[in-house]
């Protein structure tokens, strides 16, 4: 029994170490990427990447004009009305189904990413491209669709993966979030650097959120264990 418990403890610690290393590496990489993009856009005033992305997607639109209505439909799934509905509706459904922690995670992912996005936009105050194909208000850097969309779908993907349910659907959710980011450049409502910066910020927020909820869950389990011990001793 002791050997088995020791083996399980070692296995759990090794998995925890791998997760911490991976999450830490992704956090640092995302932070460095965001910092690099701010230097490119606001210090070097480089438009090379943005110009290339616009040219490539413009050529795609010219070759496949029927793609534009599809892109307009896809971009809706990270729009303000959709994110408000999903950010409130999904947590309520998860709570109703008994997934209290998951409901809080989804709400925190959407609400936190939305607040952080507005703070960053106000700070950097980058104007949108003047060649937009649709009317879009607000500022440009980082992209809200890319950032909040990846926060929402990334959080859902993580929940599916953690519960080992439909990992393929989790991967498809991530790809869907990335595709939504591309639609913003296609429609010229964001520069490519806005979108990549939004993705980087979303990863930063999701990793922070994951750390907070992991700490909270472990604390609750520890408190519950202590209460059980006290109850047994009584």
Residue, then its C-alpha position, 0 to 999 in steps of 0.5 A: x500500500x505504501x509503495x503504491x501510494x508513493x508511486x502515485x504521488x511521484x506520478x502526480x508530482x511529475x505531471x504537475x511539474x510538466x504542466x507547470x513547465x509547459x504553462x510557464x513556457x507558454x506564458x513567457x513566450x506569449x509575453x515576449x511575442x506581445x512585447x515584440x509586436x508593440x516594438x514593431x508597431x509603435x516603436x519601429x512603425x513597421x507595416x511590412x507584416x500587415x501589408x503582406x497579410x492584407x495583400x495575401x487575403x485580398x488576392x484570396x478574396x479576388x480569387x474567391x469572391x463568394x468567400x466574403x459572405x462566409x467570412x462575415x458569418x464567421x466573424x459574428x461568433x466573436x462579436x459583442x452580442x455573441x460574446x455577451x450571450x455566450x459569456x453569460x449563457x454558457x456559465x449558467x448552463x454549466x452551473x445548471x448541469x452541476x459544473x460550478x468550477x467550469x462555469x466560473x472559468x468560462x465567465x472569468x475567461x470572457x469577462x477578464x479578457x474583455x476588460x483587459x482588451x479595453x484597457x490595452x486598446x485605450x493605452x495603445x490607442x491604435x486606429x483601425x485600417x481605413x480600408x475596412x469592408x464593414x463598419x466597425x467602431x472602436x480602436x484596433x490594438x489588440x483585436x478584441x475578436x481575436x483576444x476574447x474569442x480565443x479566451x472563450x473557445x480556448x477555455x472551452x477546449x481546455x475544459x473538454x481536454x481536462x475531462x477527456x471528452x471529445x479532444x477533437x472538438x477541443x482542437x476544432x474550437x482552437x482552430x475556429x478561434x484562429x480562423x475568426x482572427x483571420x477574418x478580421x484581417x480579411x475584412x480589413x477591420x484589423x491589422x494582422x499585428x492586432x490579431x496576433x497580439x490579441x492571440x498572445x494576450x488571450x494566452x496570457x490571460x488563460x494561463x493566469x486564469x488556469x493558475x488561479x483556479x488550480x490554486x483555488x481548487x487545491x485550497x478547497x480540497x485541502x480545506x475539505x480534507x481538513x474538515x473530514x479529518x476533524x469530523x472523524x476525530x470527533 
